[in-house]
């Protein structure tokens, strides 16, 4: 990676425009553009301000060696955390499906006492919740600016979807009076939210490529 590409990547990482960088360094936007396209190189007196602006050393700016090592380690660590999070959440979601299947067949098919069936359902759901909560707490990863925007979007979707789910839940429950069954709607809501999170995450990864 040459100097121009490093300058371009550093600016994008800080979410700064060429105009903003030019203003901070007291140069023109065209100068920043020339630096990033390797048409010219920063003057000696601009090296220190550039390093201060991007929070790196002069060696990192000029050679990129330390920067590339950091990025490789960070990428490897994030990938490992992501795999563990996916595994934990996947097990949790699977347990929810098992719980739903259990409650659907335990009483009408297996003729198990409803109390025992309900206890089994709650136990499996508790295990599922434990896996998801534990995974999210233990394998919590630092959020980049892009990930923070994704989290904000997910929160907005969650607010709307939870309200819609509440309306559907109350409407169906009052119409059918089957309160002992309609609460399963919330399990479906939780599964849908996990799918939405996965889609948004995959879309972000695709955009990066």
C-alpha positions, 0 to 999 in steps of 0.5 A: 500500500503506497502513501496515497492509499494510506492517507485515503484509508486513514481519512475514511477511517476517521470519517472525514471529508477532504475539505475537513482535512484540508481545513485542519491542516491549513491547505487546499482540498486539491492538495489533499486530493493530490496526496491521496492520488500520489500526484504529490507528497505532504511537505515535511512540516505536514507530517506531524499534523497528519500523524496527530490528526490520524493518531498514528506515528510517522513510521506508520504513516510513511511505511504502513508496516505497523498499521498493517500488522494492527489491522491484521491482528484486529481483523483476526480477533474480530473474526474469532469473536464473530464466530464465537458469537454466531455459535452461541446465538445459533445454539440459543435460537436452536433451543428456542425452536426445540422449546416450541416443538416440545410445547407443540407435541408434548401435550397433544401427541405425547400426552404429557401432563400440561404442567410438566410440559410447561416446565420443560418449555420454560427450562429449554427457553431458559437455556436458550436465553442463557446462551444468547445473553452469555454470548453477547456479554462475554464476546462483546466486541468494540463497535466501529462507526459503521457498526454503531450506525447498524446498531441504531438502525436495528434499534429503530426496527426493533422499536417498530417491530415490537410495537406491531407485535404487541398490537398483533398479540393483544388483538389475537389474544382478545379475539381468541382468548387463547392467552396460553398460546398467543404469547408464542408470538413473542418467540416469533418476534425474537427470531425475526429480530435475530434474522434481521440483525443477521441480514443487516450484518451480512449486508454491511460485510458485502458493502465492505467487499 
